[in-house]
């Protein structure tokens, strides 16, 4: 099996990039990396991503279970970092 970030063999379904942008703009979908044009994105209980090496306007594909678990772990880390950064520091109090 190749690099799972390039191609997830369990992926099913696709979504045009323009449709995903509209979902992100409406806050119905949440990208893993806020502020990036193309990023793994959580929508409707599933992770969607643009395969590595594809054009920025390529369709998003649904991630399979293994890749979804990786994205879930990364999301948890990012949320933890965001919570830490939101805490007042010594100079804030």
Beta strands, then each sheet from edge to edge (+ up, - down):
strand 1: 14-15
strand 2: 30-31
strand 3: 41-43
strand 4: 46-49
strand 5: 60-62
sheet 1: 1+ 5- 4+ 3- 2+
end
